[in-house]
Amino acid sequence: MLTIGEVAKGVGINIGAIRFYERKGLLEPAARSEQNNRLYTEHDRNWLLFIKCLRETGMSVEDIKTYYDKVKEGTSTLPERIDMIQAQKAKLLHDIEEKQAQLVRLEEKLERYYRGENY
C-alpha cells in the first residue's frame, strides 16, 4: 500500500488533486491506515496516471467521471469507452497539428530575424 504522498510523487500530481479526484468520484475512496491516513494500491496509482494523461489531453473532469462510471459498469460499455478515447485521441492529434503549424511560424520568424529583417 502506498501513502498519498508516495502516490502524488510517483504520479506527478499534488495531494490536493488526489483528494479532489476522490471527492469528484474519479477515484474510489482510499483505504485507511490505523492512523486514518489514506492508503492506495498500485491499481489506484495506475488509474491516477491515466487520469493525469486524460487531463493533459484536455479531457474535462466531468468526461473523465463519465468514462470512469462506464469502466465500473463492465465490459458491456467497451464500445462507448473506445469511442470516448478515440475522440480524445482525434482532439489530441488536431492539437498537435496546430502546435506544429505554430512551431513552423515561429521558425520562419526566427529565420527572418537571423537575416536581419525587422518584421
N, C-alpha and C positions, 0 to 999 in steps of 0.2 A: 504494500500500500504506500502511496505517495502523499505527502503533505501538500497543502495548497501552494505553499512557497516553491516546493520542488516542481510541481506541475507548471506553475506560472513561469518559472525559469526555463524549464525544458521546452515549453511551447513558445515562449517569447511573447507572452501577454502579461498584463498585470493582474494582481489578485482581485482587484475590483471588477475586472472584466469577467473573471470566472464566477464571481458571486452574481454579477448581472445576468450572465447566461443561465445560471441556476434559477434566478427569480423569474426570468422570461420563459422558462420551461424548455430551454435548449439543451439542458443537461440535467440528468436525474439528480435529485438531492444526494449529496455525498454521505457516505457512511461517516460515523463519528468515533473518535477515539474515546478512551475513558476520561480524557481531559476536555472532551467536547470539541476537539479540533477536527476539521474536515479531513477526510482521507479519500483518496482517489485511486482507481485501478489504472492499469496500463491501457485498458479499453477506453476509459474516460479521457486519458491523455491523448490517445489517438483521435478520438472524436473531437476534442478541443483543437487539435491540429487541423482537422478538416473544417471546423467552424472558422478558424482563422483564415484558411485558404479561401473559403467562400466569401468571407467578409472582404478580403483583399481583392477579390474579383468584382466586388461591388454588390454582392447579394445582400438584400436587406435582412434585418433580424427577423422580420415577420415571415419572409420567404423561407429562411432557414428553419423557423419554427414549423412551417407547413411541411417542409421536407422531412424534418425530424419526426413529426407526427406520422407521416407516411411510412417511415422506417419502422416505427413501433407497430404499425398495422401488419407488417409482414410482407412476404414476397408477392402478395396479390397487388401491391402498389408499385412493383418494379417498373412497369411501363410509364407511370406518372413520374417516378423519380428519374428515370432515364430522360424523359422529356425536359424536366427541370434542369438537369445537369447539362444536357445538350444545349439548351437555351442559354445557360450561363457561359458555356464554352464559346458559343457563337458571339455573345456580347464581348467576351474577353478577346477573341480574335479580332473583332472590329476595333476594340480599343487599342490593340497592338498595332494594327494598320494605321490608325490615326497618329499614334506616337511615332511610328516610323516616318510618316509624312512630315511630322513636326521636326523630327531629327534632320531630315533632308533639308528643310527650310533653314534650320539653324546652321547646318554645314555650309549651305550656299551663302548665307550672310557672312560667316567667318571667312570664306574664300574671298569675298569682295573686300572685306577689311584687310586681309593679308595682302591684297593687291594695292592697297592704299586708297580704295574708293571710300567715299564718305557716307554712303547710304546703305 
